[in-house]
Amino acid sequence: MMEDGMIDVGDRPNIGVLGKYNIVDGLENKFNVCFVENRTHAATDWQAANPLMRCLPSFMLQLTFIIMLTRIFMIILKPIRQPRFVSEVLAGVVLGPSLLSREAWIATYVHPFEGALLLETMGSLGVTFYMFLVGLEMDLTPIRKMGKTASCVAIAGIILPGCVGMILYQLVRNERPDAPKEGGFFWAIALTVTSFSDLARILSKLKLMSTDLGKMAMTSAVLTDFVSWILLVATVAIVNGHGNFLRIIPTLIFMVICWFVIRPIIFWMIKRINAGREESSMEVQYNEKHVGFILTGVLLCGLVTELCGVHPMFGAFMFGLMIPSSEVGIKIMDKIEDFVVGILLPPVFLVAGLRTNVAFIAAGFRYSLVATVMVVASLIKILSTLLVCLYSKCSFRDSLALGVLMNTKGVIAIIVLHEGRNVKGFDQQTYTWMVIAMLIMTGLVGPVVSFTHKSARHLKHYHRMNLERSKPDTELRVLACLHSSRNLAGLINLLHLSNATRKSPIVVFAVYLVELTGRASAMLIFHDKSNMNDIAGCGNSSRERLEVEHIVHAFESLQNDNRAIAVYPLTAVSPFSTMHEDVRNFAIDKNVAVILLPYHKKPNGIGGWVDESLEHKKVSQHLLANAPCSIAILVDRGLTRHLPLDFEHGSIREIRVAMLFFEGADDREALAYAWRMAGNPGVALTVVRFVPGKDMLETVVDNAEAEANFNDDPEAFSAMFEKDKKKMLDDDYINEFRFRTMHDQSIAYMEKPVNSGDELVSTIKSAYNDFDLYIVGRGYDTKSPLTSGLCDWNEFPEIGLIGDTLISVDSLTSASVLVMQQSAPKATPRPPLVSKNNISCVSKKTVSMNAPRSSNQPFVNHQITHDYL
C-alpha cells in the first residue's frame, strides 16, 4: 500500500538496498521503500508524459497472470467441487511472496513496487462495482418473512463468531502487545460474514437452491450480510476518525437520504418508464441511456461515501440495494457482470496474495497458537449454527450442512480483511492466518454438502416414491411442469379429474420452467398470492411475465374450484442443460410422488407430430432417465374441451377413461393413477388387460421345452426367475384392484387375448376407440411379446410403444393419452432413450407360461359412494 510516497511491504527484513530500491526502517512496524523516478515536464502545467504508462504494462501482465492461473486452478479443483473463490485466492497467493514472487524476475517485472498504486486503485474500482452487483442481487424482502429457525441461525451466526473473533485476536495481543487493538473488530466481522453472492452460486451449482435447506441458508445469509455491512461501515468510519464516533454521522445521513429520498425517486422513474411502454421489448424500454445513468449513479454514490470517510464500495452497495428487482436490474447484470467479475475483480485477489506470506506464518508466534486460531476460526460458525438447529429439532444432517453453508466466505470477507489491513488493524502474519482460515471454510462447503445431500446413500429411499406403494387415503403430491401457457388447460383438467378429496387431498407444485439467460445463478421464485410484484423478476421479457401471470391465476382458480387441492405456483429459472436437475431436486425436497410433464410435441396438421422445442425434449428425456419418483407425460388432444361434470340433455356426461394394461411396473403405476381417478363420480373407467392368445401360448410352450434341454446358463435361470416375480406382482395388483372395486359400477374390467402387435393395434382401433383419455404405462424397460412388431416403427420413445401407437392411430385423433413411468426401486438410473433404429424387438418365446386365462366378457362392478368434493 502506498502512502505519502512510501510503500508498506509488510514485515520484510531490513536489507538496506534491493536493486533500484532503498529500503529503510519506518515507524509503526513498517518499512519505507524509496526509488528514483525520472519525469518529463512540458512548459505548460500539464505533464508531457502520462505517468500511468509506466505502470500500465506491468498491470496488464499482472492481470494476465492472475486470470490464467485462476482458470488453471478452477480446472484442477473442479472434481472436488471447489467454488471459484478458492481458485482466485489460491492464484493470488501463488503469485505473491509465498511462492512465485520469491523469484527475482517476477518481483522485478511482474510486481514492481511502483505498480502497487495502480493495482490497488483498479482493485478498489472492481470492489466498488462488485458491491453494486451484490446490492443489486440482494433482496431484503425475505427478512420480513423469515422463520424462527432462520432468524436464530442468523443471530447466532453474528454474535458467537463475532465474540470468538475478538477473543482470538486478544490471544494474539497477549503474544504481541504492540498489535493494534482495532484488528479484533475486523477479525470479528470477517468471521461473521456469510458471502450472499458466493453462497447463491454454490447452492445453484449443487442444485439445492430450491430446497428448504437452500432457502433457509439464503434467508439467513441476507440478514447476516446486512448486519455485517452495517458493522463494517461503523468500524471503518470510527477507525478513520481515530475513535471519534461522530465520524459515522455523515455516512448515516447519506444512507437515510438514499433510502427515503433517492430510492422513491428511482421507483417513480421506473414506474414512469413502464407506464409509457406500449408492447415494446426490454431493449427498447431500457436503453443504453438508462444503463449509463445508473452506472454514473454508482460512481457518484461511491464518491459521496469516500467524502464521508468510508470506502466507495459502501455507496455502490447502497445504490444497488435501491434498484428494484426488475428488467432494468437484469439488463445491468447482463451488461457489466462478466466484465466486473472477469476483469475488475481479479486485482483484488492479487492484492490479497501480495499481502499474504505463508513462509513467515508463525514468525514470532507459537505454532500451537497459529493452529488454534485457524482451526477455531474455521469451525466456530459451523458449531454455532449446528447447536441452534439441533435445539430447533432439525436433523443432524441438515444442521451440519446448514452450518457449513453459513460458513461460506467470498469476496466480501476479503474486502473486510483489506479494510482492516488498510487501516493497519493487523500485520501481514495475522492477515495470512485469516486468509488461510477462509480458504479452509469455503473449501469445506462443496465436499461436505455434496456428501450430506447429494450422495446416493442420502437419495436411496427417495427412489421408491410412487403411487403403487402409496396408501389409498394419503396426500398426493404432484409437481406439474409447464413450458408455456399452452400446456395449462390439459394439466389443470387432468388434476380436476384426479379425485382430490378431504381424505386424500392433492398438493400441486406448479412450476413454470424458464431458460436462464443473463444471470450468474439459477433461481426459484415462489409466487405469493397476496403479492404479485415478484412476477417482474421471473423472466427475461414481457411475454414471460404475462405467461407467469396467466399460469398463477389459472392454478388459483383450480384451488378455488376444489378446496381439497392446494396449489403452490412458482417459477424455476435455470439453463436447459441442468433444468432437469432442478426439477429432480425440488421433487426430492418436497417428497413428490408424481412429476407431471406436458408432451414436447404438437400436431402438425397432417397427421404427424413436430417438436415444439428440442430443449424441452431433452429436459423430458433426462427426467425419464433419472426420475426420483413417478413420471406422467400428458399428450393433450381434447381433454381441454371437457369438464369433470358436463350436462348433456339433462344427464351427467361422464369422462370415459381407458387403462390399457400389459405388464410391468409402469403399467401398475398407470393402473394406480387410473384407480384414483375412478373415485371421481364424473369418470367412467375401463381397464383392459391384454394377455397372450392361444397361438402365442403354443409357441411359448414349444420354445420353453426346447430351451430347457440345453440351456444351463445360471443367468438365464436368474432372468426367468425375475420375470416370474414381476408376473406375480402384476397378478397380485390386478387381483387387489378387482377385489376392491368389485361393487363399483363405474369401473369395468376385461381381459383381451392378442397374438401379435398387429392384432393389438386392430383391436384397439375396433373395440376401444371411443374414450376421452387413455392411461398406459411407458414400459420402456419391459420386454413384452404382446407388442412384437410395434418397435419397428416406434418414433417417440419418450412415451413408449403403446403411447406411440395411440397417438398414431387415425381413429383416436381426439383422445388424450397419459403415459406413466414408475420410479426405479433402486437408486440406479434408467437406460438412456434411444431412437427406433436401436430398439430391439422381443421374440414371442419370452412369454411366461403362467399367463392368466383369457376371457372376452367384461367384469362389471357395482356403484359405491365417494367422498368427492
Secondary structure, DSSP 8 states (H G I E B T S, - for coil): -EETTEE---S----SEETTEEEEE-SSS-EEEE------B-SSSSBSS-THHHHHHHHHHHHHHHHHHHHHHHHHHGGGT--HHHHHHHHHHHHTTTTGGGSHHIIIIIS-GGGHHHHHHHHHHHHHHHHHHHHHH---HHHHH--HHHHHHHHHHHHHHHHHHHHHHHHHHHH-TTS-TTHHHHHHHHHH---HHHHHHHHHHTT-TTSHHHHHHHHHHHHHHHHHHHHHHHHHHHHHTTT-GGGGHHHHHHHHHIIIIIHHHHHHHHHHHHHT-SS--HHHHS-HHHHHHHHHHHHHHHHHHHHTTS-HHHHHHHHHHHS-SSHHHHHHHHHHHHHIIIIISHHHHHHHHHT--GGGTTTTS-HHHHHHHHHHHHHHHHHHHHHHHHHTT--HHHHHHHHHHHT---HHHHHHHHHHHHTTSS-HHHHHHHHHHHHHHHHHHHHHHHHHHSSHHHHGGGGGB-STTS-TTS-EEEEEEESSGGGHHHHHHHHHTT---SSS-EEEEEEEEEE--S-SS-EEEE-BTTB-GGGGGS-SSHHHHHHHHHHHHHHHHHHHH-TTEEEEEEEEEE-TTTHHHHHHHHHHHTT-SEEEEE-SEEE-SSS-EEES-HHHHHHHHHHHHT-SBEEEEEE-SSGGG--SSEEETTEEE-EEEEEEE-SSHHHHHHHHHHHHHTTSTTEEEEEEEEEE-HHHHHHHHHHHHHHHHH---HHHHHHHHHHHHHHHHHHHHHHHHHHHTTT-TTEEEEEEEESSHHHHHHHHHHHS---SEEEEE--TT---GGGTTGGGG---GGGHHHHHHHHH-GGGTT-EEEEEE---SSS--------GGG-----GGGS-TT-----SS-EE---------
